[in-house]
């Protein structure tokens, strides 16, 4: 159980960093703030979902 909790936290942090990077890239390239938030949201949800799938496969037992 401890392994799973730590993995979920790490996956969420990685997804958050990637989402922030996507927002930053979108703003730097001259996109609107609304479009940047949308891009960041999509990046966060997709990375978190992918991480959850990987966590499920890696979980012992």
C-alpha positions as CSV (number, residue, x, y, z in Angstrom):
1,X,0.0,0.0,0.0
2,X,2.8,2.4,0.9
3,X,4.4,1.8,-2.6
4,X,1.1,2.6,-4.3
5,X,0.6,5.9,-2.4
6,X,4.1,7.1,-3.1
7,X,3.8,6.1,-6.8
8,X,0.6,8.0,-7.2
9,X,2.1,11.1,-5.6
10,X,5.1,11.0,-7.8
11,X,2.9,10.5,-10.9
12,X,0.8,13.5,-9.9
13,X,3.9,15.7,-9.4
14,X,5.3,14.6,-12.8
15,X,2.0,15.3,-14.5
16,X,1.8,18.7,-12.8
17,X,5.3,19.7,-14.0
18,X,4.5,18.6,-17.5
19,X,1.2,20.6,-17.4
20,X,3.0,23.7,-16.2
21,X,5.6,23.3,-18.9
22,X,2.8,23.0,-21.5
23,X,1.2,26.2,-20.2
24,X,4.5,28.0,-20.2
25,X,5.3,26.9,-23.8
26,X,1.8,27.9,-25.0
27,X,2.1,31.4,-23.4
28,X,5.7,31.8,-24.7
29,X,4.5,31.0,-28.3
30,X,2.0,33.8,-28.0
31,X,-1.2,31.8,-27.3
32,X,-4.0,33.2,-25.2
33,X,-4.3,32.5,-21.5
34,X,-7.4,30.4,-22.0
35,X,-5.8,28.3,-24.7
36,X,-2.8,27.8,-22.5
37,X,-4.9,26.6,-19.5
38,X,-6.8,24.2,-21.8
39,X,-3.5,22.8,-23.1
40,X,-2.2,22.4,-19.5
41,X,-5.4,20.7,-18.4
42,X,-5.3,18.2,-21.2
43,X,-1.6,17.5,-20.5
44,X,-2.3,17.0,-16.8
45,X,-5.3,14.7,-17.3
46,X,-3.5,12.6,-20.0
47,X,-0.3,12.3,-18.0
48,X,-2.2,11.5,-14.7
49,X,-4.3,8.9,-16.5
50,X,-1.3,7.3,-18.1
51,X,0.5,7.3,-14.8
52,X,-2.5,5.6,-13.1
53,X,-2.5,2.8,-15.7
54,X,1.2,2.3,-15.3
55,X,0.8,2.3,-11.5
56,X,-1.9,-0.4,-11.7
57,X,0.4,-2.6,-13.8
58,X,3.4,-2.1,-11.6
59,X,1.6,-2.6,-8.2
60,X,2.7,-5.7,-6.4
61,X,0.0,-8.2,-5.9
